[in-house]
Amino acid sequence: MKPTITKFILTLGLLCLGMYSFAQTKITGKITEALVGDVMAGVNIAIKGKVTGTTSNLDGTFTLYTQVPLPYKIVVSYIGYQTQEITIDENTKVVNIVLQEQITQSQEVVVAAARLEENVMKSPVSVEKIDIRSIQANPSFNFLESLKYLKGVDFTTQSMTFGSINARGFNANGNNRLVQLVDGMDNQAPGLNFSIGTIGVTSDIDLANAEFLPGASSALYGPNALNGILLMNSKSPFLYKGLSANVKTGVMSESSRTRPVSPFYDMSIRWATSFNDRFAMKVNFSYLKAENDWAANNTLNINKNLALGSNRQNDPAYNGVNVYGDEISQDLRSVADKMVQSNILPASAAALIPYGTLVSRTGYNERDLISPEAKTIRSNIALHYRLTESIEAIGMFMYGSGTTVYLGNDRYSFNNFAGMQGKLELKGSNFFLRGYTTQERSGDSYATGVLGQLLNESWGGGSQMWYPTYVSAYLKALQTDNNTLNAHNIARGFADTARPIPGTMPFNSLVNDIKSINIAEKNNALYPYGGAHLYDKTNLYQVEGMYNLKNQIKFAEILVGSNYRKYSLNSGGTFYPDSDGNSISVNEWGAYLQATKTFLDNKLKVVASGRYDKNQNFEGQFSPRIAAVVSPWESHSFRVSYQSGFRIPTIQSQYVDVKSPQAILIGGLPKFIEQYNLASVNNPAYTPATLRAFGEAITTRATSLAPSIATALQAEAQSNPQAFTGKYGVTPTATNIADLTSKLATQQGLQYALNSGVLKAYQFKPYKPEVVKSYEIGYRGLIAEKLYIDGSYYYNRFSNFAYTETLIQSKTGSPLGLLDESNRQIYQMPASSQGKAVTEGYAIGLDYRLPAGFLLGGNVSYNVLKEFDANIIAQGGRTSFNTPRYKYNISFGNRGIGETGISFNLIWRYQEAFVWDSGFTVGYAQTITNVPAISTIDVQVSKKVAPLKSIIKIGGTNLFGKSYYTAFGNPNIGSTYFVSLTFDEFLN
């Protein structure tokens, strides 16, 4: 029996080998460049519709083995050159290919707009593509920074390592209206709901290309792709082999920093290889460090509407923009009245302090609380295996960590923050199936504003002792000097006698202690107010797939897809109410269908898609899209589209429960309204507008009653001084009578205001996903093979617009508490508008090819908020549009001057001034949070050193050095000057 089995196995093996040998074909060839005839290494040669392919060797030659039946087509492509398709039949053995340079963007292939490969001219919506050439040509020092040159893009900078993008209005520092995907994986930090700068992005030398879609993209990409989506694709180890490395160094210069000029260092290395074109792998590592990050050092006084010259010495209530701990203030007269009640102070002394005498604690500058260093460490490994000629399996793991700064409702130091992503994926020419996880680890992160406040509460008995000490010293100083301002400064100096001085051992010890205690900790005897540490280990898990029915359905191209996502929250009570085993998880799922059909000999393309998504906390959302592209001539196309997008409230917006310097931040779910009794009958919450009307009613009534009350008091004093003293507890002096008049008038005014009904409790509204209906028209055209035009106009109409509601509740349970800052609690919570918001805008880009390879380009974008819910404004809310009306970019460059190997690019960038609104600016006058106009010139010059397979690049941004900031409260951005050396084993 055994010999028979052995023979059978050998026979079967020989038969399979024979079949394999019979079916396999071999193609060889050589790739050269058309202009000078040089051989080209690293060119991609792939079989159309399959994953099988190879790349050309260092001498330009290639060999391709395949079992795909003849005939078939091979696709030859390389960045910056026209893609070619060549038919292989029985007579084809050797293929020599000459690549022509790609002249304009009109020949780009994009995927993001319809999840299909298509020429950019046929894209149904606006799309911008950045390839390796663009990354190399841009004068910015990293890929993320280069996004600001795209038309319509808003870019905010919070750190050397943290920038974020947005488009078409409603910008924010941590933008959650725009989705960022790296190789199909959402790289948002799942607990924070936005992407953390360079920590979650692959290095520049591993980035193959990126596509940016401004505007709603929910029909294909699901929730939160409301203002756009950025898809970043890393280099496949099958297509980009060998060793490559980049070393970059330079200086950052900004005059207002404590160290105006400081160095930064950036290095990255990549290695990739493939074995028999079946198995490939790559490894990446990068490290960036700036010794002195951009500094947020705005010390202008919020209390005086940022008036120049207003400071701590001339305003006792001083509250600096980037000064922390001075947000806490009290009415000195209220403190004095409590001292009278405790028999610490005579009433006559308290009467010397007028009501409304606000005094703030002494704060700390940002440089005292945040280390100036910024750094990022990133690494990833990916394994690719071609199971068949049509299916490729991919396994990937990425780890990134770093130190950076973020401005939200507070100023947060993300110290040793880490993010991890892991993915398993199967993909073919007509499908993909992937599962991945994105995880964040907060490390040693902390809230700077909270730290400043807790520092002040951690010495000398805190505010409970500091303010009475201040009052006593102030009254004593008044006895010798009638100058109240001098008295305030003397009192502050006395009250601050034991204040820890930055840089000293007591200060550092306190800071380290507070930074190590969780912000939600309530059981620490030494720090009863909790700490400033942000603990978060939240994870995101997603499974998704897509299938193209092109092999089953011929009359149109049909795509179907779906996904399931789960958030697993783990903040230890820091951000969310998930401490003490109270785990929180949130589930979402969605599915979509898209059909694409061409008519009239490919002159008309129609795309229709629809998607349904469901989050466990909200009703399901349907997002349709219909678009048409008309191409009457080969180099001209017109597009029109309608699509609906939506944004499920972020995990933070749903569940946040954390204190900030300005308020307690709570989620929009009904459970938080109940938890804080904000809708209670006896002590409800009120809006600032209602409270303002309440105060005005009290003041108006008190002012009208004051003369008659004063007359009555004077009469009582004159008729029986002793009875007056017994009744009111003070002697009948002019000062005391004036003080009593104010008190009694205010009391009667308060009673009148309460009876008038002006104090109306806030009426809570249903909390819903935000929805936008977007209309767009556009044109792309290539004129005389030289001028490329891409323009679009959009009109957006929002419903259930997401905004932040500020609510105020009395701590005492009585409306009286609303009138005293120390006796009222401010809350900030997300809400959904009952009205609508309307925005519109346009963007136009022009690229012109001049003789000798010179390129002149430019773009302009316009965005405006045409209509906004008047009820939000009436209640004291803000639009938070946060976008300049006009932005411009003009560039001039050459990607290769003759045969010198020298290239250059110069870009002028300008944007108009605009008003910035955010949680950080709550309480500011609406007209003062201005972002001035920005005008910069950036330039780079590169030299290709062919014998070394290297490119040397010298560049600078903001050459003339006038510093600017991109959002109110963000750091001042100065100039960067750098030199880099890039080595690539397959550099052509």
JOURWO-V221333 format. One record per residue. N is the residue number from 1. PSI is psi in whole degrees, 0 to 359 (NA if undefined). BURIAL is # if it has 16 or more other C-alpha atoms within 10 Angstrom, else .. Layout:
n: <N:N>
psi: <PSI:PSI>
burial: <BURIAL:BURIAL>
This chain:
n: <1:2:3:4:5:6:7:8:9:10:11:12:13:14:15:16:17:18:19:20:21:22:23:24:25:26:27:28:29:30:31:32:33:34:35:36:37:38:39:40:41:42:43:44:45:46:47:48:49:50:51:52:53:54:55:56:57:58:59:60:61:62:63:64:65:66:67:68:69:70:71:72:73:74:75:76:77:78:79:80:81:82:83:84:85:86:87:88:89:90:91:92:93:94:95:96:97:98:99:100:101:102:103:104:105:106:107:108:109:110:111:112:113:114:115:116:117:118:119:120:121:122:123:124:125:126:127:128:129:130:131:132:133:134:135:136:137:138:139:140:141:142:143:144:145:146:147:148:149:150:151:152:153:154:155:156:157:158:159:160:161:162:163:164:165:166:167:168:169:170:171:172:173:174:175:176:177:178:179:180:181:182:183:184:185:186:187:188:189:190:191:192:193:194:195:196:197:198:199:200:201:202:203:204:205:206:207:208:209:210:211:212:213:214:215:216:217:218:219:220:221:222:223:224:225:226:227:228:229:230:231:232:233:234:235:236:237:238:239:240:241:242:243:244:245:246:247:248:249:250:251:252:253:254:255:256:257:258:259:260:261:262:263:264:265:266:267:268:269:270:271:272:273:274:275:276:277:278:279:280:281:282:283:284:285:286:287:288:289:290:291:292:293:294:295:296:297:298:299:300:301:302:303:304:305:306:307:308:309:310:311:312:313:314:315:316:317:318:319:320:321:322:323:324:325:326:327:328:329:330:331:332:333:334:335:336:337:338:339:340:341:342:343:344:345:346:347:348:349:350:351:352:353:354:355:356:357:358:359:360:361:362:363:364:365:366:367:368:369:370:371:372:373:374:375:376:377:378:379:380:381:382:383:384:385:386:387:388:389:390:391:392:393:394:395:396:397:398:399:400:401:402:403:404:405:406:407:408:409:410:411:412:413:414:415:416:417:418:419:420:421:422:423:424:425:426:427:428:429:430:431:432:433:434:435:436:437:438:439:440:441:442:443:444:445:446:447:448:449:450:451:452:453:454:455:456:457:458:459:460:461:462:463:464:465:466:467:468:469:470:471:472:473:474:475:476:477:478:479:480:481:482:483:484:485:486:487:488:489:490:491:492:493:494:495:496:497:498:499:500:501:502:503:504:505:506:507:508:509:510:511:512:513:514:515:516:517:518:519:520:521:522:523:524:525:526:527:528:529:530:531:532:533:534:535:536:537:538:539:540:541:542:543:544:545:546:547:548:549:550:551:552:553:554:555:556:557:558:559:560:561:562:563:564:565:566:567:568:569:570:571:572:573:574:575:576:577:578:579:580:581:582:583:584:585:586:587:588:589:590:591:592:593:594:595:596:597:598:599:600:601:602:603:604:605:606:607:608:609:610:611:612:613:614:615:616:617:618:619:620:621:622:623:624:625:626:627:628:629:630:631:632:633:634:635:636:637:638:639:640:641:642:643:644:645:646:647:648:649:650:651:652:653:654:655:656:657:658:659:660:661:662:663:664:665:666:667:668:669:670:671:672:673:674:675:676:677:678:679:680:681:682:683:684:685:686:687:688:689:690:691:692:693:694:695:696:697:698:699:700:701:702:703:704:705:706:707:708:709:710:711:712:713:714:715:716:717:718:719:720:721:722:723:724:725:726:727:728:729:730:731:732:733:734:735:736:737:738:739:740:741:742:743:744:745:746:747:748:749:750:751:752:753:754:755:756:757:758:759:760:761:762:763:764:765:766:767:768:769:770:771:772:773:774:775:776:777:778:779:780:781:782:783:784:785:786:787:788:789:790:791:792:793:794:795:796:797:798:799:800:801:802:803:804:805:806:807:808:809:810:811:812:813:814:815:816:817:818:819:820:821:822:823:824:825:826:827:828:829:830:831:832:833:834:835:836:837:838:839:840:841:842:843:844:845:846:847:848:849:850:851:852:853:854:855:856:857:858:859:860:861:862:863:864:865:866:867:868:869:870:871:872:873:874:875:876:877:878:879:880:881:882:883:884:885:886:887:888:889:890:891:892:893:894:895:896:897:898:899:900:901:902:903:904:905:906:907:908:909:910:911:912:913:914:915:916:917:918:919:920:921:922:923:924:925:926:927:928:929:930:931:932:933:934:935:936:937:938:939:940:941:942:943:944:945:946:947:948:949:950:951:952:953:954:955:956:957:958:959:960:961:962:963:964:965:966:967:968:969:970:971:972:973:974:975:976:977:978:979:980:981:982:983:984:985:986:987:988>
psi: <316:313:324:315:317:316:320:317:317:318:316:319:315:323:316:319:321:317:317:315:322:321:341:137:156:127:133:164:184:141:129:163:137:321:311:354:11:148:154:123:154:14:139:126:112:150:127:130:4:169:350:139:180:183:157:149:181:334:9:354:161:158:131:124:139:156:7:130:142:150:162:172:142:145:122:122:150:142:128:0:155:132:138:144:129:131:132:124:193:335:354:120:324:132:114:127:135:120:135:143:140:121:313:171:346:342:4:147:130:159:328:324:326:13:24:149:127:154:141:331:335:5:134:348:173:136:139:136:137:124:187:321:318:319:317:326:336:142:355:158:357:169:313:319:328:345:338:346:349:148:135:357:131:135:126:139:124:345:163:331:7:102:152:154:160:173:148:34:167:52:159:160:308:88:120:19:359:136:136:127:135:115:40:357:133:121:22:146:114:335:335:337:24:164:137:74:228:353:322:15:141:160:159:323:350:1:120:312:169:145:133:123:108:142:177:134:22:334:332:331:0:202:148:352:60:317:358:178:139:119:119:130:125:170:133:137:344:326:332:94:173:191:135:151:155:133:129:139:159:194:151:137:124:120:334:356:158:333:89:320:125:154:162:157:141:124:147:152:142:138:133:147:161:155:113:28:22:317:133:156:159:153:136:146:138:154:130:137:130:121:333:100:167:141:131:100:37:112:15:152:112:322:336:30:40:28:134:139:348:127:186:327:331:5:108:338:19:135:100:149:304:40:134:136:338:6:336:121:156:157:116:327:322:321:316:320:320:325:325:315:331:10:29:336:136:148:327:327:318:328:343:348:114:150:147:12:89:138:132:157:160:120:181:138:156:322:341:341:343:129:138:351:140:137:159:135:128:143:151:157:139:138:129:133:126:102:318:185:353:353:132:134:139:132:134:145:133:139:131:144:162:179:125:182:144:138:113:236:336:174:115:134:108:94:118:36:142:147:144:144:139:142:142:131:141:129:147:190:342:16:165:152:119:149:137:166:143:126:143:148:118:345:232:33:154:162:116:318:318:320:315:319:315:329:315:335:357:6:150:24:4:196:332:330:330:315:316:322:319:314:312:315:325:313:323:320:327:334:332:345:116:353:107:327:318:320:320:317:323:317:320:316:321:315:332:14:317:12:130:132:131:136:345:165:316:319:310:322:315:314:313:322:312:321:340:352:131:146:338:0:127:358:17:117:325:332:73:343:1:185:198:0:137:112:126:125:50:143:149:135:136:140:132:158:159:145:133:119:28:333:342:328:129:336:341:163:116:129:138:148:163:166:157:132:144:130:129:105:139:83:5:29:3:305:325:160:63:26:171:42:7:76:147:130:149:131:140:150:158:160:149:160:135:139:133:130:136:150:170:50:46:16:345:127:131:132:126:135:157:147:143:132:147:126:142:337:357:162:154:155:133:130:104:159:136:135:153:141:122:124:81:333:158:323:19:135:147:140:150:141:152:134:153:136:162:162:110:132:137:162:320:316:330:317:357:142:88:153:147:171:328:328:173:125:124:157:167:357:150:333:330:330:319:318:320:10:40:343:19:154:320:331:69:177:152:156:159:325:318:317:322:318:323:314:321:323:320:313:316:314:318:320:320:331:339:315:315:324:317:318:317:319:318:322:316:318:320:322:324:86:321:318:324:314:318:325:319:349:7:156:152:60:165:320:316:324:319:319:316:322:314:316:308:321:319:319:314:324:321:313:320:315:323:321:339:342:8:336:93:129:148:135:112:141:158:140:119:162:142:138:141:138:119:132:136:140:151:168:138:137:150:118:123:30:21:318:118:128:134:114:154:155:139:155:119:136:116:143:159:38:131:127:173:126:133:126:150:133:143:135:336:350:355:147:339:326:337:338:353:122:328:349:18:150:131:135:148:129:150:151:166:130:146:342:209:162:140:129:156:164:179:163:135:131:138:134:125:129:114:169:158:24:6:144:132:125:164:158:156:142:149:130:136:143:109:330:144:152:114:333:324:315:318:330:9:9:171:156:326:36:318:41:130:152:315:139:142:147:133:131:152:127:183:127:0:102:105:227:24:339:7:135:162:164:134:130:129:131:136:141:147:163:154:167:136:128:139:177:332:334:11:131:347:150:140:339:357:344:63:140:111:164:148:131:119:156:124:144:150:148:130:151:120:127:88:317:332:2:44:160:127:132:131:133:171:146:148:58:324:0:7:114:157:168:152:348:150:127:347:167:159:130:126:226:151:141:131:161:138:153:120:125:134:121:331:27:129:NA>
burial: <.:.:.:.:.:.:.:.:.:.:.:.:.:.:.:.:.:.:.:.:.:.:.:.:#:.:.:.:.:#:#:#:#:.:.:.:.:.:#:#:#:#:#:#:#:#:#:#:.:#:#:#:#:#:#:#:#:#:.:#:#:#:#:#:.:#:#:.:.:.:.:.:#:#:#:#:#:#:#:#:#:#:#:#:.:.:.:#:.:.:.:.:.:.:#:.:#:#:#:.:.:.:.:#:#:#:#:#:#:#:#:#:#:#:.:#:.:#:.:#:#:#:#:#:#:#:#:#:#:#:#:#:.:.:#:#:#:#:#:#:#:#:#:#:#:#:#:#:#:#:#:#:#:#:#:#:#:#:#:#:#:#:#:#:#:#:#:#:#:#:#:#:#:#:#:#:#:#:#:#:#:#:#:#:#:#:#:#:#:#:#:#:#:#:#:#:#:#:#:#:#:#:#:#:#:#:#:#:#:#:#:#:#:#:#:#:#:#:#:#:#:#:#:#:#:#:#:#:#:#:#:#:#:#:#:#:#:#:#:#:#:#:#:#:#:#:#:#:#:#:#:#:#:#:.:#:#:.:.:.:.:#:#:#:#:#:#:#:#:#:#:#:#:#:.:.:#:#:#:#:#:#:#:#:#:#:#:#:#:#:#:#:#:#:#:#:#:#:#:#:#:#:#:#:.:#:.:.:.:#:#:#:.:.:#:#:#:#:#:#:#:#:#:#:#:#:#:#:#:#:#:#:#:#:#:#:#:.:#:#:.:.:.:.:#:#:#:#:#:#:#:.:#:.:.:.:.:#:#:#:#:#:#:#:#:#:#:#:#:#:#:#:#:#:#:#:#:#:#:#:#:#:#:#:#:#:.:.:#:#:#:#:#:#:#:#:#:#:#:#:#:#:#:#:#:#:#:#:#:#:#:#:#:#:#:#:#:#:#:#:#:#:#:#:#:#:#:#:.:#:#:#:#:#:#:#:#:#:#:#:#:#:#:#:#:#:#:#:#:#:#:#:#:#:#:#:#:#:#:.:.:.:#:.:.:#:#:#:#:#:#:#:#:#:#:.:#:#:.:.:.:.:.:.:#:#:#:#:#:#:#:#:.:#:#:#:.:.:#:#:.:.:.:.:.:.:.:#:.:#:#:.:.:#:#:#:#:#:#:#:#:.:.:.:.:.:#:.:#:#:#:#:#:#:#:#:#:#:#:#:#:#:#:#:#:#:#:#:#:.:.:.:.:.:.:.:#:#:#:#:#:#:#:#:#:#:#:#:#:#:#:#:#:#:#:#:#:#:.:.:.:.:.:.:.:.:#:#:#:#:#:#:#:#:#:#:#:#:.:.:.:.:.:#:#:#:#:#:#:#:#:#:#:#:#:.:.:.:.:.:#:#:#:#:#:#:#:#:#:#:#:.:.:.:#:#:#:#:#:#:#:#:#:#:#:#:#:#:#:#:#:#:#:#:#:#:#:#:#:#:#:#:#:#:#:#:#:#:#:.:.:#:#:.:.:.:.:#:#:.:.:.:#:#:#:#:#:#:#:#:#:#:#:#:#:.:#:#:#:.:#:#:.:.:#:#:.:.:#:#:.:.:#:#:.:#:#:.:.:.:#:.:.:#:.:.:.:.:.:#:#:#:.:.:.:#:#:#:#:#:#:#:.:#:#:#:#:#:#:#:.:#:#:#:.:.:.:#:#:.:#:#:.:.:.:.:#:#:#:#:#:#:#:#:#:#:#:#:#:#:#:#:.:.:.:.:#:#:#:#:#:#:#:#:#:#:#:#:#:#:#:#:#:#:#:#:#:#:#:#:#:.:.:.:#:.:#:#:.:#:#:#:#:#:#:#:#:#:#:#:#:#:#:.:.:.:#:#:#:#:#:#:#:#:#:#:#:#:#:.:.:.:.:#:#:#:#:#:#:#:#:#:#:#:#:.:.:#:#:.:.:#:.:.:#:#:#:#:#:#:#:#:#:#:#:#:#:#:#:#:#:#:#:#:#:#:.:.:.:.:.:#:#:#:#:#:#:#:#:#:#:.:#:#:#:#:#:#:#:#:#:#:.:.:.:#:.:.:#:#:#:#:.:#:#:#:#:#:#:#:#:#:#:#:#:.:.:.:.:#:#:#:#:#:#:#:#:#:.:.:#:.:#:#:#:#:#:#:#:#:#:#:#:#:#:#:#:#:#:#:#:#:#:#:#:#:#:#>
